[in-house]
Amino acid sequence: MEKFDLVIIGSGPGGAGAAFKARALGLTVCVVEKRDVGGTCLNRGCIPTKTLLHGANLLRETHEGERYGVNAGDLRFDFAKLIEWKNTVVSSLRQNQSTALTKAGVTMVNGTARVESPGKVSVHAFKENGAAEGGETVLEAAAILIASGTTPALLPIPGHDLPGVYTSDHFLEGDGLFPKRLTIIGGGVIAVEFAAAYSSFGSEVTLLVRSSLLSVMDREIGQTLALQLKKRGVVMYTKARPECIEAKDGALALTLTTEGSGEAKSVTVPADAVLMASGRTPDTNLFAPGCTPEFTAKGFIKSDDNMMSSIPGIYVAGDISGGVQLAHAATAEGEYAAACIAAAVKGGGNKASHAQVIPSCVYTTPEIACAGITAAEAAEKGIPAAAGKGVFGANGKAFLENQERGFIKLVFHAESRALIGAQFFCNRATDIIPWAVQCVGDGTTAEQIERTVFPHPSICETIAAAVSDAVSRGGLK
Ligand SMILES: Cc1cc2nc3c(=O)[nH]c(=O)nc-3n(C[C@H](O)[C@H](O)[C@H](O)COP(=O)(O)OP(=O)(O)OC[C@H]3O[C@@H](n4cnc5c(N)ncnc54)[C@H](O)[C@@H]3O)c2cc1C
């Protein structure tokens, strides 16, 4: 039986973040992975979606290139070529991550792990067809970290198991899918990114949204994005509930009820493919009887301030902990859990602290990125706040790039004048947001931001307009 200080189950951002940190802190580490190194993020999440979106943007920009004197003549789009590139990107990054983990001294084991007891993990190897292969390996560990992530959830409506009903995994793994008529169920980040990509590829996209688009973000973001997607031909049903999917005329017919226009009505949408992007299920089928930690009401693993589950010695990190489901949040949590584990296993105290501000990003065009809280959240929580908004009409960089509608909103604490939230809806928002993450984390004040000189021409010049607006119109004294 091989012995390690730490055995990690899952090699996604949570597991890998923990593995690198634990090695840096001097622990012996083994990572068990049942599928591909890199987890959801690298193989069927962040990286493949952003590759498809990059291709989609290039295609749309080339179509619109006339304004810049770019005329590509008989422009053709070869989906298979884009998939080939996506597969190259994914396999190269997977190989790089695998090499980096091994170089860091992490022992990698391929197979399905099961927690037998607090210090014991068994690993079973499987063939591609799911049949058991070889025997069982048993690993001994001073601590175990569960970073098993989530899998796509299927809405249990009639017809959810028909051929042609898919999850994001089917679209992102292997050869992908390019339906002529695509109906997407969901109004969150995954749904809108697919709607943006496939409408640019030329698919007829219909989006079914339960309440409103990106409902956890500032209201104006969802409203503005809805306008843009509609402009690009996406048909949207809001306050919509899918009722059933049927096979019809060699395709699918999805029946929904919608109250988006006031009165409830029933609509049937024909589709060649239905993408269910309405949530993810925690992957917790990995505990031997008698060794199961406590779960939250939604089935995630409960943990304390040190990321330890209800069973001493068993820790959690990433999506499985039930927090925000983002790769960088998983990495930060994995690193923090590793520091807590190192302190518990080796002693010597723990100087690490939980990441305070986690940015949320959407890779549409323009991009969306948020940090901290919105003005509405501040009002709900009774926090005195003053908000300002900068629009892009006078921003030279945005204009020359032909950026469609966009804005930057900054939310300040009305008394301390510290930045407590920022919402960016503009080109390269995901690259600018770390500025806001740091300001919110550090409590940077309106005066300090006003003193910042922003480069010209640049998208971030509009930050200055948003601060001025918070002072002049938002009532920041
Ligand atoms: C379509 C899509 C797009 C996304 N885009 C973004 C984005 O742009 N930015 C962003 O921040 N986030 C994005 N996410 C979310 C991001 O992928 C997840 O938050 C992140 O992957 C979570 O990391 P994790 O380590 O917790 O779990 P995962 O990445 O899911 O990794 C868990 C790993 O554990 C393995 N595992 C599970 N059970 C066992 C077992 N018993 N034995 C061995 N191995 C096991 C799994 O095979 C998997 O590899 C996206 C997700 C999806 C689905």
The ligand as a Gaussian input file, in Angstrom:
#p B3LYP/6-31G(d) Opt

LIG

0 1
 C      -19.366000      24.538000     -20.662000
 C      -18.629000      25.089000     -19.475000
 C      -17.897000      26.258000     -19.611000
 C      -17.228000      26.784000     -18.515000
 N      -16.511000      27.942000     -18.681000
 C      -15.870000      28.474000     -17.610000
 C      -15.081000      29.645000     -17.750000
 O      -14.963000      30.208000     -18.826000
 N      -14.454000      30.126000     -16.654000
 C      -14.558000      29.521000     -15.432000
 O      -13.970000      30.003000     -14.463000
 N      -15.275000      28.395000     -15.268000
 C      -15.927000      27.849000     -16.319000
 N      -16.622000      26.685000     -16.169000
 C      -16.676000      26.049000     -14.837000
 C      -15.385000      25.254000     -14.553000
 O      -15.165000      24.333000     -15.576000
 C      -15.531000      24.550000     -13.210000
 O      -15.872000      25.485000     -12.215000
 C      -14.224000      23.875000     -12.822000
 O      -13.823000      22.927000     -13.778000
 C      -14.377000      23.188000     -11.459000
 O      -13.166000      22.602000     -11.114000
 P      -13.128000      21.348000     -10.120000
 O      -11.680000      21.027000      -9.960000
 O      -13.918000      21.633000      -8.921000
 O      -13.889000      20.172000     -10.867000
 P      -13.720000      19.547000     -12.322000
 O      -12.988000      20.446000     -13.233000
 O      -15.074000      19.103000     -12.710000
 O      -12.778000      18.292000     -12.097000
 C      -13.204000      17.195000     -11.348000
 C      -12.423000      15.982000     -11.782000
 O      -12.635000      14.931000     -10.836000
 C      -12.683000      13.719000     -11.531000
 N      -13.368000      12.718000     -10.688000
 C      -14.645000      12.764000     -10.221000
 N      -14.906000      11.681000      -9.461000
 C      -13.768000      10.935000      -9.448000
 C      -13.417000       9.701000      -8.857000
 N      -14.267000       8.991000      -8.116000
 N      -12.160000       9.220000      -9.060000
 C      -11.264000       9.909000      -9.820000
 N      -11.560000      11.081000     -10.412000
 C      -12.778000      11.601000     -10.220000
 C      -13.454000      14.065000     -12.799000
 O      -13.201000      13.105000     -13.819000
 C      -12.889000      15.438000     -13.126000
 O      -11.798000      15.348000     -13.998000
 C      -17.277000      26.114000     -17.261000
 C      -17.989000      24.917000     -17.124000
 C      -18.659000      24.404000     -18.227000
 C      -19.408000      23.099000     -18.079000

